[in-house]
Amino acid sequence: MRFNMRWNLAHLTFALFVFQQLDAIFLPTPAAVVTEMLRMAHVGPGDVVYDLGSGDGRIPIAAAKEFGARGVGIDLDETRTIEARENARRAGVDRRVTFITGSLYDADLSGATVVTLYMGQAVNMKMRPKLRMELKPGSRVVSHAFDMGDWMPDETRTVDGRPVFLWTIR
């Protein structure tokens, strides 16, 4: 196989551009981690789970299907939003979940009782003031793989070698 420098540089440049625009690439959270994130947050029928960077919708869908909650997914990628809506329809929870194409930085999080993230350290740090300002006391924040700097988590678990962090807004 011959190495095509021009093709590879073009694709690398495009990938970097997409990453800069989206703040993160789509990496699906494994099902066991999704379930544990929702368990750690004690999600139940009275909760509204906002998943920031929701990708294919697996976290809001699981919150609705397995825990009886309502879910809201927010993602910049319209293709992922369309995929998430279809996944929710197939799972039979499309009336309990909503998917929005938009920026997590611009989203109104005040309706959330639980916020989930798998976005990276830099995004988590940028989100801290917004989470404190918009979430009500008692709301829970759960992050897969990345902490919140000097915010000490209320709980940390490891699921299949992956760290999961929980904070309660006070």
DAKASUL-V721167 format. One record per run of one state. SS is the DSSP state (H for helix, E for strand, L for the rest). FROM is the first residue (numbers start at 1). LEN is the number of residues. Records with the same first field share a line. If there is no record, write none. Layout:
BEGIN
SS: FROM-LEN + FROM-LEN
END
This chain:
BEGIN
L: 1-4 + 23-8 + 41-7 + 53-5 + 68-2 + 76-2 + 92-5 + 102-12 + 118-3 + 135-5 + 145-3 + 149-2 + 152-3 + 160-2 + 169-2
H: 5-18 + 31-10 + 58-10 + 78-14 + 121-14
E: 48-5 + 70-6 + 97-5 + 114-4 + 140-5 + 148-1 + 151-1 + 155-5 + 162-7
END
